[in-house]
Amino acid sequence: MMLTVAACALLAATSLSAQNVVREGNQFSTARTARSSGEEKKTGYTWKDSKGNVYDVYESSRGSYYVWRVSSKTGKKYKSYLPKEVQEAIRNAK
């Protein structure tokens, strides 16, 4: 029990030190820095899926290639990473 409390206290202390304190007039607040997923880069290539839809290909900050698709059930956008063979072909074409 004591070990669990000590672990929680240690975790709380380390998370508090990662926050930035911002002063606006007489008011102080903590502003957490959002972790950036990196900027997406459009490659200029397109991907045609089995249904005939054509998508623009993007490159992630780590060098993977993906397309933005829209779910037919929910209507939400999501990343769909291309197969490894296609990613290799794009890397070799550059």
Contacts in CASP RR format, 6 or more apart in sequence:
PFRMAT RR
TARGET T0000
AUTHOR 0000-0000-0000
METHOD contacts of the structure
MODEL  1
MMLTVAACALLAATSLSAQNVVREGNQFSTARTARSSGEEKKTGYTWKDS
KGNVYDVYESSRGSYYVWRVSSKTGKKYKSYLPKEVQEAIRNAK
18 32 0 8 1.000
19 30 0 8 1.000
19 31 0 8 1.000
19 32 0 8 1.000
20 30 0 8 1.000
20 31 0 8 1.000
20 32 0 8 1.000
20 33 0 8 1.000
21 28 0 8 1.000
21 29 0 8 1.000
21 30 0 8 1.000
21 31 0 8 1.000
22 28 0 8 1.000
22 29 0 8 1.000
22 30 0 8 1.000
22 31 0 8 1.000
37 61 0 8 1.000
38 60 0 8 1.000
38 61 0 8 1.000
39 61 0 8 1.000
40 58 0 8 1.000
40 59 0 8 1.000
40 60 0 8 1.000
41 58 0 8 1.000
41 59 0 8 1.000
42 56 0 8 1.000
42 57 0 8 1.000
42 58 0 8 1.000
43 56 0 8 1.000
43 57 0 8 1.000
43 58 0 8 1.000
43 59 0 8 1.000
43 65 0 8 1.000
43 90 0 8 1.000
44 56 0 8 1.000
44 57 0 8 1.000
45 56 0 8 1.000
45 57 0 8 1.000
45 90 0 8 1.000
45 93 0 8 1.000
46 54 0 8 1.000
46 55 0 8 1.000
46 56 0 8 1.000
46 57 0 8 1.000
47 54 0 8 1.000
47 55 0 8 1.000
47 56 0 8 1.000
47 57 0 8 1.000
47 67 0 8 1.000
47 82 0 8 1.000
47 86 0 8 1.000
48 54 0 8 1.000
48 55 0 8 1.000
49 55 0 8 1.000
55 67 0 8 1.000
55 68 0 8 1.000
55 69 0 8 1.000
56 67 0 8 1.000
56 68 0 8 1.000
57 65 0 8 1.000
57 66 0 8 1.000
57 67 0 8 1.000
57 82 0 8 1.000
57 90 0 8 1.000
58 65 0 8 1.000
58 66 0 8 1.000
58 67 0 8 1.000
58 68 0 8 1.000
59 65 0 8 1.000
60 66 0 8 1.000
64 81 0 8 1.000
64 87 0 8 1.000
65 81 0 8 1.000
65 82 0 8 1.000
65 86 0 8 1.000
65 87 0 8 1.000
65 90 0 8 1.000
66 79 0 8 1.000
66 80 0 8 1.000
66 81 0 8 1.000
66 82 0 8 1.000
67 79 0 8 1.000
67 80 0 8 1.000
67 82 0 8 1.000
68 77 0 8 1.000
68 78 0 8 1.000
68 79 0 8 1.000
68 80 0 8 1.000
69 77 0 8 1.000
69 78 0 8 1.000
69 79 0 8 1.000
69 80 0 8 1.000
70 76 0 8 1.000
70 77 0 8 1.000
70 78 0 8 1.000
71 77 0 8 1.000
71 78 0 8 1.000
81 87 0 8 1.000
82 90 0 8 1.000
END
